[in-house]
């Protein structure tokens, strides 16, 4: 994908699919009730000064939606939501106003700190993430996740994940993801991304997940004749979790990266009925979990 905005929907899991047609996708935010709100403010005007402190305050095995309202600012911290803390809504003041920024990278010099992903061959890459969520039922709105390692220095290339999404039933609305290599690890589970901005250069979206990207912008930041790229399905071997079959297709995409003249020969041409299978919310949401989130 050459430098430029690539408006698309993106699917990973049994199929890998790119399209710009929104077709029949429709969804209304805010159906569930938030039972409690805590405020994070660096200036001390909230309940906590750091996001991780707010997360730690939520009881394990929580069953009610709790909003963590993060006021404007750049929060330089490494943030993790473990699998034991579901039902969290992370609310910012806008993707340009509320930013979580860290500069971690993979150097394979130490074992990963998160035991639940330590068995994966890419564990060191995963552990570089600025933000990690492994809990089910997570929502983020109006916030940016950034890994600033090598973001302005093309020579210092290393895996540096901005966000790792590894819990089932996660949704992101108007969120930014910024990095250089391996920006967004769409790791495991069913995920929904709406009106998001995702930028990077090398494999800047990858993972095993089953996801839909709606009205979102993909921006390749790599300079010169070398194009940036997304990666295919992150299948490590024949027994890896995720799909064993991949389909790649595009429909009505725009921007410099939408030139199809030099695409791979195995790109598919799908008719409207085939397209609808992928862009329908039932691809990830047969039981209606999106409507049950705030």
C-alpha positions as CSV (number, residue, x, y, z in Angstrom):
1,X,0.0,0.0,0.0
2,X,1.6,3.3,-1.0
3,X,1.5,6.4,1.1
4,X,-2.0,7.8,1.3
5,X,-5.3,7.3,3.0
6,X,-6.9,3.9,2.3
7,X,-10.5,4.0,3.4
8,X,-11.6,0.5,3.9
9,X,-13.2,-2.3,5.9
10,X,-10.7,-5.0,6.9
11,X,-11.3,-8.5,8.0
12,X,-9.0,-11.1,9.6
13,X,-9.6,-14.7,10.6
14,X,-11.0,-17.3,8.1
15,X,-10.9,-14.5,5.5
16,X,-8.7,-11.5,4.8
17,X,-10.8,-8.9,3.0
18,X,-10.5,-5.2,2.0
19,X,-13.5,-3.1,0.8
20,X,-14.8,0.4,1.0
21,X,-18.5,-0.4,0.5
22,X,-20.4,0.0,3.8
23,X,-23.4,-1.7,2.2
24,X,-25.8,-2.8,5.0
25,X,-23.7,-2.2,8.1
26,X,-25.6,-0.3,10.7
27,X,-25.1,-0.1,14.5
28,X,-26.1,2.3,17.2
29,X,-23.8,3.0,20.1
30,X,-24.8,3.3,23.7
31,X,-27.4,0.6,24.3
32,X,-26.1,-0.6,27.7
33,X,-26.0,1.4,31.0
34,X,-22.8,2.5,32.6
35,X,-23.1,1.7,36.4
36,X,-20.0,3.7,37.6
37,X,-17.6,6.3,36.2
38,X,-14.1,7.0,37.4
39,X,-12.0,10.0,36.2
40,X,-8.4,10.0,35.2
41,X,-6.7,13.5,35.2
42,X,-3.0,14.1,35.2
43,X,-3.6,17.4,37.1
44,X,-5.1,15.6,40.1
45,X,-8.7,16.7,39.4
46,X,-10.0,13.2,39.0
47,X,-10.1,9.9,41.0
48,X,-6.7,8.8,39.6
49,X,-3.7,10.4,37.9
50,X,-2.8,7.3,35.7
51,X,-4.9,5.1,33.6
52,X,-3.4,1.9,35.0
53,X,-4.3,3.0,38.5
54,X,-7.9,3.3,37.4
55,X,-7.9,-0.1,35.8
56,X,-6.4,-1.7,38.9
57,X,-9.2,-0.3,41.0
58,X,-11.8,-2.3,39.1
59,X,-12.6,-5.6,40.9
60,X,-11.7,-8.9,39.2
61,X,-14.6,-10.7,37.5
62,X,-16.5,-7.4,37.3
63,X,-20.0,-7.8,35.8
64,X,-21.2,-4.2,35.4
65,X,-20.0,-1.6,32.9
66,X,-17.5,0.8,34.4
67,X,-16.4,3.9,32.5
68,X,-12.8,5.1,32.9
69,X,-13.1,8.7,31.7
70,X,-9.6,9.9,30.7
71,X,-9.2,13.7,30.4
72,X,-7.1,15.4,27.8
73,X,-3.4,14.9,27.9
74,X,-0.6,12.6,26.8
75,X,-0.4,9.7,29.2
76,X,3.1,8.2,29.0
77,X,2.5,4.8,30.5
78,X,2.3,1.2,29.5
79,X,-1.3,0.1,30.1
80,X,-2.7,-3.4,30.4
81,X,-6.3,-4.7,31.1
82,X,-6.0,-8.3,32.2
83,X,-8.6,-11.0,31.3
84,X,-10.0,-10.8,34.8
85,X,-11.4,-7.3,34.3
86,X,-14.2,-7.3,31.7
87,X,-16.8,-4.6,31.1
88,X,-14.6,-1.6,30.9
89,X,-15.4,1.5,28.8
90,X,-12.3,3.6,28.1
91,X,-13.5,7.1,27.2
92,X,-11.2,9.9,26.0
93,X,-11.8,13.5,24.9
94,X,-10.9,12.9,21.3
95,X,-8.2,11.0,19.4
96,X,-6.2,14.2,19.1
97,X,-6.7,15.2,22.7
98,X,-6.3,12.0,24.8
99,X,-3.2,9.9,23.9
100,X,-1.6,6.9,25.6
101,X,2.1,6.9,24.5
102,X,5.0,4.5,25.2
103,X,8.1,3.6,23.3
104,X,8.6,-0.1,23.9
105,X,10.0,-2.5,21.3
106,X,10.8,-6.1,20.7
107,X,14.4,-7.0,21.3
108,X,14.0,-10.7,22.4
109,X,16.2,-10.0,25.4
110,X,13.7,-10.9,28.1
111,X,10.6,-13.1,28.5
112,X,7.2,-11.5,28.0
113,X,5.7,-10.1,31.2
114,X,2.2,-11.3,30.3
115,X,2.0,-15.0,31.0
116,X,-1.2,-15.6,28.9
117,X,0.7,-14.8,25.7
118,X,4.1,-16.1,26.6
119,X,3.6,-19.3,24.7
120,X,3.2,-17.6,21.3
121,X,6.2,-17.4,19.0
122,X,5.7,-13.6,18.7
123,X,5.5,-13.1,22.4
124,X,8.3,-10.5,22.6
125,X,6.5,-8.5,19.9
126,X,3.3,-8.7,21.8
127,X,5.0,-7.5,25.0
128,X,6.2,-4.3,23.3
129,X,2.6,-3.0,23.2
130,X,1.8,0.4,24.7
131,X,-1.8,-0.8,25.4
132,X,-3.0,-4.4,25.9
133,X,-6.5,-5.6,26.5
134,X,-7.1,-9.3,27.1
135,X,-10.5,-8.9,28.8
136,X,-13.9,-9.6,27.1
137,X,-16.5,-6.9,26.6
138,X,-14.2,-3.8,26.2
139,X,-15.1,-0.5,24.5
140,X,-12.8,2.4,23.7
141,X,-13.9,5.7,22.4
142,X,-12.1,9.0,21.3
143,X,-8.6,8.1,22.4
144,X,-5.3,7.4,20.6
145,X,-2.9,4.5,21.3
146,X,0.7,5.3,20.3
147,X,4.0,3.6,20.2
148,X,6.6,6.3,19.6
149,X,9.6,3.9,19.2
150,X,11.2,4.5,15.7
151,X,8.1,6.4,14.6
152,X,10.3,9.2,13.2
153,X,13.4,7.2,12.5
154,X,13.1,4.7,9.6
155,X,16.5,3.2,10.3
156,X,15.7,1.9,13.8
157,X,13.1,-0.6,12.6
158,X,11.8,-3.0,15.3
159,X,8.5,-4.5,16.2
160,X,6.8,-1.8,18.4
161,X,3.1,-2.4,19.0
162,X,0.8,0.5,19.8
163,X,-2.2,-1.7,20.8
164,X,-2.8,-5.4,21.3
165,X,-6.4,-6.5,21.3
166,X,-6.8,-10.0,22.6
167,X,-10.2,-10.2,24.3
168,X,-13.4,-11.2,22.7
169,X,-16.2,-8.7,22.0
170,X,-14.0,-5.5,21.8
171,X,-15.2,-2.3,20.1
172,X,-13.3,0.9,19.2
173,X,-15.0,4.1,18.1
174,X,-13.1,7.1,16.8
175,X,-9.8,5.8,18.1
176,X,-6.3,6.4,16.7
177,X,-3.5,3.8,16.5
178,X,0.0,5.2,15.7
179,X,3.3,3.4,15.2
180,X,5.8,2.3,12.6
181,X,6.1,-1.5,12.7
182,X,3.3,-3.8,13.9
183,X,1.1,-0.9,15.0
184,X,-2.1,-2.8,15.7
185,X,-2.0,-6.4,16.8
186,X,-5.6,-7.5,16.2
187,X,-4.7,-10.6,18.2
188,X,-7.6,-12.9,19.1
189,X,-11.4,-12.6,19.4
190,X,-14.2,-10.7,17.6
191,X,-13.6,-7.0,17.2
192,X,-15.3,-4.0,15.7
193,X,-13.5,-0.8,14.7
194,X,-15.6,2.3,13.6
195,X,-14.2,5.6,12.3
196,X,-10.7,4.8,13.5
197,X,-7.3,6.0,12.2
198,X,-4.5,3.4,11.9
199,X,-1.1,4.4,10.7
200,X,2.3,2.7,10.3
201,X,4.7,1.3,7.7
202,X,5.5,-2.4,8.2
203,X,2.8,-5.0,8.9
204,X,0.9,-2.3,10.7
205,X,-2.2,-4.4,11.1
206,X,-1.7,-8.1,11.9
207,X,-3.2,-10.9,14.0
208,X,-5.5,-13.9,14.3
209,X,-8.7,-12.0,15.1
210,X,-12.1,-11.9,13.4
211,X,-12.7,-8.2,12.9
212,X,-14.7,-5.6,11.0
213,X,-13.2,-2.1,10.2
214,X,-15.9,0.4,9.2
215,X,-15.3,3.9,7.9
216,X,-11.7,3.8,9.0
217,X,-8.6,5.2,7.5
218,X,-5.3,3.3,7.0
219,X,-2.3,5.5,6.5
220,X,1.1,4.3,5.3
221,X,3.8,6.5,6.6
222,X,6.8,4.9,4.9
223,X,8.7,7.3,2.6
224,X,10.2,6.9,-0.8
225,X,9.5,4.2,-3.5
226,X,9.2,1.4,-0.9
227,X,5.5,0.9,-0.1
228,X,4.1,0.2,3.3
229,X,2.0,-2.8,3.9
230,X,-0.5,-4.7,6.0
231,X,0.3,-8.3,6.8
232,X,-1.7,-11.3,5.9
233,X,-3.2,-13.6,8.5
234,X,-0.7,-14.2,11.3
235,X,-0.8,-18.0,11.0
236,X,2.4,-19.5,12.5
237,X,1.8,-23.1,11.6
238,X,-1.0,-25.5,10.5
239,X,-2.4,-25.8,14.0
240,X,-2.4,-22.1,14.8
241,X,-5.5,-20.6,16.2
242,X,-7.5,-18.8,13.5
243,X,-8.3,-19.7,9.9
244,X,-6.5,-21.8,7.4
245,X,-8.1,-20.2,4.3
246,X,-7.6,-16.6,3.2
247,X,-9.5,-14.5,0.7
248,X,-8.3,-11.0,-0.4
249,X,-10.6,-8.6,-2.3
250,X,-11.3,-4.9,-2.7
251,X,-14.3,-2.9,-3.6
252,X,-14.6,0.8,-4.4
253,X,-11.5,1.8,-2.4
254,X,-10.1,5.3,-2.8
255,X,-6.8,7.0,-2.2
256,X,-3.2,6.5,-3.5
257,X,-3.1,3.1,-2.0
258,X,-6.2,1.9,-3.9
259,X,-4.4,1.4,-7.2
260,X,-5.0,-2.3,-8.0
261,X,-2.8,-2.6,-11.1
262,X,0.0,-4.5,-9.2
263,X,-2.0,-6.5,-6.8
264,X,-1.3,-10.2,-6.1
265,X,-2.7,-12.5,-8.7
266,X,-4.9,-14.3,-6.2
267,X,-7.0,-11.2,-5.4
268,X,-10.7,-12.2,-5.7
269,X,-13.6,-10.4,-7.4
270,X,-16.6,-10.9,-5.2
271,X,-20.2,-10.2,-6.3
272,X,-22.5,-8.1,-4.0
273,X,-24.0,-11.2,-2.4
274,X,-20.5,-12.5,-1.5
275,X,-19.5,-9.1,-0.2
276,X,-22.5,-8.8,2.1
277,X,-21.4,-11.9,3.9
278,X,-18.3,-10.2,5.1
279,X,-19.7,-6.7,5.7
280,X,-22.7,-7.8,7.6
281,X,-22.4,-7.4,11.4
282,X,-23.3,-11.1,11.6
283,X,-19.8,-11.9,10.5
284,X,-18.7,-11.1,14.1
285,X,-22.0,-10.5,15.9
286,X,-24.6,-13.2,15.4
287,X,-25.7,-13.1,19.1
288,X,-25.9,-9.3,19.2
289,X,-23.1,-8.4,21.6
290,X,-22.5,-5.0,20.0
291,X,-26.0,-3.8,20.9
292,X,-25.4,-4.9,24.5
293,X,-22.4,-2.5,25.0
294,X,-22.5,1.1,26.0
